[in-house]
Amino acid sequence: MDYQPLKYIYKASGNPEAYTLLLLHGTGGNEQDLVGLGAEFGEHINLLSVRGNVLEHGMPRFFKRLGMGVFDEEDLRFRTKELLNFIQEISIKEAFDSTKVIALGYSNGANIAGALLVTHPDTLAGAILFRPMPPYKELPSFTSTNHVPLFVSSGQMDPTVDPEGMQQYVEALTKGGFNVRHVILPAGHNLSQQDLDLAKGWFKNEFR
């Protein structure tokens, strides 16, 4: 496959046994955006922050879309495989354990993380999905045999996400074997301090 390299920032913890937090920005972001947020999860983890390869009106994204909330599913499938290939290659270059990667994605970044979860269910050790929506109109059949833990946060007043579709997505993830904690906060599409505090508490409990 003709995969393109992804621009990234890697910050090692110095512990070869450490988990790696894979930071995936929202539309218009870049590999710098979530590094500070990722650092709040502790010095004992590696940080791998990645920039999406797709440009939409000059704004980086991880995959194309056909309109607001309408994804180019063919491109999403390709870009998901591209991201997976990148993780496997960069884990060798930077010497971290590719089986101990936890995704942290916001919006567009959460959606490509979700696509990775439903197409390769046991690749990630866990995931934090801030303001996601279902990556596909019809989700593929999937089973997480490792019961991978997921933290999912939605905004009660988020105009970009259909609440019913989101609830069905969470139910599908749970039925597919993921250990899902879903919180709905009094917020819009932007992240709040409560999102971060709850995610950090969940992370400490699951990966201490």
Secondary structure by P-SEA (a helix, b strand, c coil): cbbbbbbbbbbbcccccbbbbbbbbcccccccccaaaaaaccccbbbbbbbbcccccccccccccccccccaaaaaaaaaaaaaaaaaaaaaaacccccbbbbbbcaaaaaaaaaaaaaccccccbbbbccccccccccccccccccbbbbbbbbcccccccaaaaaaaaaaaaaaccbbbbbbccccccccaaaaaaaaaaaaaccc
